[in-house]
């Protein structure tokens, strides 16, 4: 299965450089610069990490074009998209209605994004998206159940829905989820760390075992995330892990 970087390189050439900062100001996505490309005497750039809008921005400029200009163009374009595209923020009641009795519509919905997947029984849905987030010194990371604010900081979250409840788990800042699919037995997450597999039960346990009602440090977020595939042990639900 191709991941998103393989897909981009198929059309734009080999990735040469990837960066995330410009003039010390953090962005909410990466910018890629490709070597070679489809048009002679030009350099192609693309975004990576716009999971919340499920789109990428790409353009080619003549060789020697200012890199800063490319960054500003991307920043402006992604702000506009984030103001208009939020279809991965369906109300919880609508999501649960899809899971309850509208499997045809559910499958059509999941098919809209590589960051959404549902199991074979159509009763457990995964939605990966960026939430508005902020860090409080001495407390840790917090997030809101809303899209990233225009000048805010995004935190990728894995949201789990079943027919009765909804829960979520933050993704470590050192990792990016590119896609998720149901492989017939488990959810398969394609990430910058490699493939991660977990069953619906293991995902539910990982979330329940990680609930604190407070902010989380980056170390806690990474430890909790590793509970998905058992690489970090469950604390409260260890007897149920199997």
C-alpha positions in Angstrom: 0.0 0.0 0.0 1.4 3.4 -1.0 1.6 6.1 1.7 1.1 9.8 1.0 4.8 10.5 0.4 5.0 7.7 -2.2 1.9 9.2 -3.9 3.5 12.7 -4.1 6.8 11.4 -5.3 5.1 9.5 -8.1 3.9 12.7 -9.6 6.4 15.4 -8.5 9.8 13.5 -8.2 12.0 12.6 -5.3 11.6 14.6 -2.1 14.7 16.7 -1.6 13.9 18.8 1.5 11.1 18.9 4.1 10.8 21.7 6.6 8.2 23.0 9.0 9.5 26.4 10.3 9.9 29.7 8.6 11.6 32.7 10.4 11.1 30.8 13.7 7.3 30.7 13.3 5.8 27.2 13.6 3.5 26.1 10.8 0.7 23.5 11.1 2.1 21.4 8.2 5.3 20.5 6.4 6.5 21.9 3.1 8.2 19.5 0.7 10.6 20.5 -2.1 11.0 17.9 -4.8 14.0 17.1 -7.0 13.2 17.1 -10.7 9.6 17.1 -11.4 7.1 17.2 -14.3 8.1 20.6 -15.7 11.7 21.5 -16.9 13.5 24.4 -15.2 11.0 24.5 -12.3 11.0 23.4 -8.7 7.8 21.8 -7.3 6.6 22.3 -3.7 3.8 20.6 -1.8 2.3 20.6 1.7 2.2 17.5 3.9 0.2 17.1 7.1 -3.1 18.9 6.2 -5.1 16.0 7.6 -7.9 18.2 8.9 -8.8 19.4 5.5 -7.8 16.2 3.5 -6.2 18.2 0.8 -2.7 19.2 -0.4 -1.5 22.4 -1.9 1.2 22.1 -4.6 2.7 24.4 -7.2 5.8 24.7 -9.4 7.9 27.8 -9.7 10.9 28.7 -11.8 14.2 27.6 -10.4 15.5 30.3 -8.1 12.1 31.5 -6.8 12.3 32.6 -3.2 11.5 29.8 -0.7 9.9 32.3 1.7 7.4 33.2 -1.0 6.4 29.6 -1.3 5.8 29.4 2.4 3.6 32.4 2.5 1.5 31.1 -0.5 1.0 27.8 1.4 0.1 29.6 4.6 -2.5 31.8 2.9 -4.0 28.9 0.9 -4.4 26.6 3.9 -6.0 29.2 6.1 -8.6 29.7 3.4 -9.2 25.9 3.2 -9.5 25.6 7.0 -12.2 28.2 7.0 -14.4 26.3 4.6 -13.7 22.5 4.9 -14.8 20.9 8.1 -16.8 17.8 7.0 -14.8 15.6 9.4 -16.5 17.5 12.2 -19.9 15.9 12.0 -21.9 16.1 15.2 -21.6 13.0 17.4 -25.3 12.2 17.0 -24.9 12.1 13.2 -21.9 9.8 13.4 -23.7 7.5 15.7 -26.7 7.4 13.4 -24.4 6.3 10.6 -23.0 3.5 12.8 -26.5 2.5 14.0 -28.4 1.8 10.8 -27.1 3.5 7.7 -24.2 1.4 6.5 -24.3 2.6 2.9 -24.0 6.2 3.9 -21.3 5.3 6.5 -19.1 3.6 3.8 -19.6 6.6 1.5 -18.6 8.9 4.3 -15.5 6.8 5.2 -14.5 6.7 1.5 -14.1 10.5 1.5 -10.8 10.4 3.5 -7.8 8.2 4.0 -7.9 9.2 7.6 -11.3 7.6 8.3 -12.0 3.9 8.6 -14.7 1.6 9.9 -14.5 -2.1 11.0 -16.3 -4.9 9.2 -19.2 -4.9 11.7 -19.8 -1.1 11.0 -19.9 -0.4 14.7 -16.5 1.2 15.4 -15.3 4.3 13.4 -11.9 5.9 13.4 -11.5 9.6 12.5 -8.1 11.1 12.5 -8.1 14.9 12.5 -6.3 18.0 13.8 -7.9 19.6 16.9 -7.3 23.1 18.2 -4.7 22.7 21.0 -2.6 24.7 23.4 0.1 24.1 26.0 -0.1 25.4 29.5 3.2 25.5 31.5 3.0 23.2 34.5 -0.1 21.4 33.1 0.7 20.1 29.7 -1.3 19.8 26.4 -5.0 20.5 26.2 -7.3 20.4 23.1 -10.7 21.5 22.1 -13.3 19.6 20.1 -13.1 22.0 17.2 -11.0 22.7 14.1 -7.7 24.5 14.4 -8.1 28.2 14.9 -6.9 30.4 12.1 -3.8 31.4 14.1 -3.9 28.4 16.5 -1.8 25.3 17.0 -3.0 22.0 15.8 -2.7 18.6 17.5 -3.5 15.5 15.6 -6.0 13.3 17.5 -7.4 9.8 16.8 -11.1 9.9 17.5 -13.0 6.7 18.2 -16.8 6.4 17.8 -19.0 3.5 18.6 -22.8 3.4 18.7 -23.0 4.7 22.3 -19.8 6.8 22.9 -17.0 8.8 21.5 -13.4 9.1 22.8 -10.1 10.4 21.6 -6.3 10.0 22.0 -3.7 12.6 21.1 -0.9 11.7 18.7 2.7 12.4 19.7 4.2 15.5 18.1 7.0 13.4 16.7 4.6 11.3 14.7 2.1 11.9 11.9 -0.7 9.6 10.9 -1.0 9.5 7.1 -3.8 7.0 6.7 -5.9 4.3 8.4 -7.7 1.3 6.9 -9.5 -1.8 8.2 -7.5 -4.8 7.0 -10.2 -7.3 7.8 -9.0 -8.0 11.4 -7.5 -4.8 12.7 -7.1 -1.1 12.1 -3.8 -0.4 10.2 -2.4 3.0 10.8 0.3 4.2 8.3 2.4 6.7 10.2 5.8 8.3 10.1 6.9 5.7 12.7 5.8 2.9 10.5 2.7 0.7 10.5 0.7 0.4 13.8 -2.0 -2.2 14.2 -4.7 -2.5 16.8 -8.1 -4.1 17.2 -11.2 -2.0 18.2 -11.0 -3.5 21.6 -7.4 -2.6 22.1 -8.0 1.0 20.8 -10.9 1.4 23.3 -8.8 0.0 26.2 -5.9 2.3 25.3 -8.2 5.4 25.4 -10.0 4.3 28.6 -6.7 3.5 30.3 -5.3 7.0 29.4 -8.2 9.2 30.6 -7.0 11.7 33.2 -9.2 14.8 32.9 -6.1 17.0 32.9 -3.4 18.3 30.6 -0.7 15.8 29.4 3.0 16.1 28.9 4.6 15.0 25.6 6.0 11.9 27.4 2.6 10.9 28.7 1.1 11.4 25.2 3.7 9.1 23.6 3.3 6.5 26.3 -0.4 6.4 26.0 -0.3 6.2 22.2 2.0 3.1 22.4 -0.8 1.3 24.3 -2.5 0.9 20.9 -0.4 -2.1 19.8 0.8 -3.2 23.3 4.3 -1.7 23.0 3.4 0.2 26.3 1.5 -1.7 29.0 -2.1 -0.9 30.1 -2.2 0.2 33.7 -5.9 -0.3 34.7 -7.2 -2.7 32.0 -4.3 -5.1 31.8 -6.6 -8.2 32.4 -8.7 -7.1 29.4 -5.9 -6.5 26.9 -6.2 -9.9 25.3 
